[in-house]
């Protein structure tokens, strides 16, 4: 059985938001949070790549020397077998159906199937932000607002699920993620869905792009902080009239994110909500 690399560290409650924001940027494949006595939060991350695990451990140590960060080897379970116990198909927007490979034969003919191998990368359709984005894509399709020319950008592609959905609707585009492990998973998923010719993938963020690159649609499902910081770069890379879709935003964060984009000349967005999460759509 293969080994994973487990990273654990603990922060006081008043620094928990800092820890979550940091991991949202550097460990987007996911992590576990455990509330401990005396208002302390323990974070647990599992990574397959040893060098990346060491790099992340070093960054945590530098930021929070008092966090007691440790990195240890642990036996890897068979993730696919573990997911079989509770993975259920997800329908999003009456257009998409997200399925694991072992249930692909159960796809419904009236829905567009997206086959996702459950691994340690964000995006299986079960999270509200992913579902919100797929529903918004379905709405654009229904309204005839999906671009027929140009390329889309899926920033923070994770498992590749949003880019794959767009590719299955006939679009071509680029998926970017700062997490190399996520991109490895996304590449596998594009092959499962046979859209390698429509969805290119690369490690990086907006700095990966040439300054004059413009997209006919941009989707970014990350976190509110980075979305605010990236606002000028994202808006400048929208082709005239191109739709923009943002998620990874908590309900109370909507005004701040919206203001950052309206300050750059964007109109007020359409807001979609599910549970405590929201998506902003300019269409």
Order of alpha helices (4+ residues) and beta strands (2+ residues): beta-alpha-beta-beta-alpha-beta-alpha-beta-beta-beta-alpha-beta-alpha-beta-alpha-beta-beta-alpha-alpha-beta-alpha-beta-beta
